[in-house]
Amino acid sequence: MITIEIINGPIAFFPNNNYDQETGSELIFNGRVRSTENGKPIVALEYEQYEGMAKSELIQLAEETSKKFPIDNLFCKHRIGRVGVGETSLHVVILSHHRKEGLEGMSWFIKELKKRIPIWKWAVLEDGTRIPSNCVQEH
């Protein structure tokens, strides 16, 4: 099962699935807004999307991930609009039989999301100035 949502407002986390007896691994990732961007203090990030395309591309990526890695379920919520420091902007849950495929699938999904999905973010500085936020790929 795949569930994808792009929302403008706080994220309500997906509920725990404590009743699934076939799933050995439930991975939860919450991407949160840090207090600095390029060494400068910020108050928020502002996310914009290519309306209509971002969600369909995110669904396609989730389907690809589910085929590439033997995972059972992938749930994703991504915020748009203004997201304050410390708030969650991305919530992903992956359920799989074993942790290895879940961990590999989660890492690949998030890396590809940052690369391919038409959602852009701007850092909002303390004086209100907006600057482009560069997604630095982790190694």
C-alpha positions in Angstrom: 0.0 0.0 0.0 1.2 3.5 -0.8 -0.2 6.7 0.7 1.1 10.1 -0.4 -0.1 13.5 0.9 1.2 17.0 0.2 -0.3 19.3 2.9 -0.3 23.0 3.9 -0.3 22.8 7.7 1.1 20.7 10.5 1.6 17.1 9.8 -0.5 14.5 11.7 1.7 11.5 11.8 0.6 8.2 10.4 -0.6 5.9 13.2 1.4 2.9 14.3 0.4 -0.4 12.8 0.7 -2.7 15.8 -1.7 -5.2 14.4 0.3 -6.3 11.3 1.8 -9.7 12.2 3.7 -10.0 8.9 5.8 -6.8 9.2 9.0 -7.2 11.1 10.2 -3.6 10.5 8.5 -0.3 10.8 10.8 2.6 10.0 9.7 6.2 10.7 11.6 9.2 9.4 10.7 12.8 10.4 12.6 15.6 8.6 12.6 18.7 10.7 13.6 22.3 10.1 17.0 23.2 11.6 17.7 26.6 13.0 20.5 27.5 10.5 20.9 27.5 6.8 24.4 28.0 5.3 25.6 29.1 8.7 22.9 31.8 9.0 20.1 31.7 11.7 16.7 31.2 10.2 13.1 31.3 11.5 11.5 29.0 9.0 11.6 27.3 5.6 9.0 28.0 3.0 8.2 25.1 0.6 6.6 25.5 -2.8 5.5 22.8 -5.2 4.8 22.4 -8.9 1.0 22.1 -8.4 -0.4 18.9 -9.7 3.0 17.5 -10.7 4.7 17.1 -7.3 2.1 14.7 -5.9 2.0 12.5 -9.1 5.8 12.4 -9.2 5.9 11.5 -5.5 3.5 8.6 -6.1 5.6 7.4 -9.0 8.7 7.5 -6.8 7.0 5.6 -4.0 5.9 2.9 -6.5 9.4 2.7 -7.8 10.8 2.3 -4.3 8.3 -0.4 -3.5 9.4 -2.3 -6.6 13.1 -1.8 -6.2 13.1 -2.8 -2.5 10.9 -5.6 -1.0 8.8 -3.3 1.2 5.2 -3.8 2.1 3.9 -0.2 2.6 5.2 3.3 2.1 3.5 6.3 3.6 4.7 9.9 3.0 3.5 13.3 4.0 5.3 16.4 2.7 4.5 19.9 3.9 4.3 23.0 1.7 4.0 26.6 2.9 5.8 28.0 5.9 7.4 25.5 8.3 8.9 26.9 11.5 12.2 25.8 13.1 11.8 22.5 14.9 8.6 21.5 13.0 8.3 18.4 10.8 8.3 19.1 7.0 8.6 15.4 5.9 7.1 12.3 7.4 7.8 8.9 5.9 6.9 5.4 7.2 8.1 2.2 5.6 6.9 -1.2 6.6 8.9 -4.3 5.5 9.5 -7.9 6.5 13.1 -7.1 7.5 15.0 -4.0 8.5 17.6 -4.2 5.8 15.3 -3.6 2.9 13.4 -1.0 4.9 16.5 1.0 5.7 17.8 0.8 2.1 14.5 1.7 0.7 14.1 4.7 3.1 17.5 6.1 2.3 17.0 5.7 -1.5 13.4 7.2 -1.3 14.5 10.3 0.5 17.6 10.8 -1.6 15.6 10.5 -4.8 12.8 12.8 -3.4 15.3 15.6 -2.8 16.7 15.1 -6.3 13.5 14.6 -8.4 10.4 15.9 -6.8 9.4 19.5 -7.8 9.2 20.9 -4.3 11.5 23.8 -3.6 12.4 25.4 -0.3 13.4 28.9 0.7 15.1 29.7 4.0 13.5 32.7 5.9 16.1 34.7 7.7 15.5 36.5 11.0 14.9 39.9 9.1 12.3 38.2 6.8 14.6 37.9 3.8 14.1 34.7 1.8 17.1 32.9 0.3 17.2 29.7 -1.7 17.8 26.6 0.4 20.4 24.2 -1.1 19.7 20.5 -0.4 23.1 19.2 0.5 23.2 15.4 -0.2 24.5 13.4 2.8 27.3 11.0 2.2 
